[in-house]
Amino acid sequence: MGYSVTVDVDKCIGCGECVDVCPVEVYELQNSKAVVVNEEECLGCESCIEVCESAALTIEEN
């Protein structure tokens, strides 16, 4: 069981909160936007969604 993680780059403001809060380093900032780099590590905890002020993140169970 895994998770599909999506960043809406049009909504992302590049604050980096998701990068900081993620316990397994799913995200990193590239060109001032969050990018999913380790999707397979996602625990589905949704900590990133809770801190994302611009509602740019989506996590769906596969």
N, C-alpha and C positions, 0 to 999 in steps of 0.2 A: 504494500500500500504506500503510495507516494502522493505528492502534492504538485500541482501546477501553479507556478508563481508568475504573475504578470505585473509589469509596471507600465502604467499609462504615461508615456513620456510627455504628452501634451499637458497633463495635470501636474506632473512632478516638478517641484520647485528647487530640487537639489539641496534640501536642508541637511540631508545625511542622517536624520534621526533613525531611519530603518537600518542603516549600516551600523550605527552605534548600538541599537537595542537587540539586534539579531544574535542569538547565542551560538549560532553555527555558521556565521559569515556567508549567508546566502547572497547578500548584496555588496556592491562596491560602487563608489561614485566614479563616473567616467563622463568627461565633458559637462560637468555640473548637473548630471542626472543620475538617478539610481539605476543600476543595471543588475540583472539577475546573473550571477556567475557560478553559483553552487546550488542549483535548484534541487538536485537529488539529496541534499543535506537538510532540506526544510522539514521541520518537526510539526508544522501545522499549528504552532502555538498562537499565531496571529498577533504577537507583540508588535510587529511592524505596522500592522493595520491600525492598532490602537494609537500609535504615536504619529501616524501620517496625517498631518493637518490638511493636506490637499486631496485626500481620498484617492490617491493614485495607485494603490496596491490592491491586488486581488489574489486570493489563495483558494484553490479548488481541490478537493480530494479526487484523486484519479480512480 
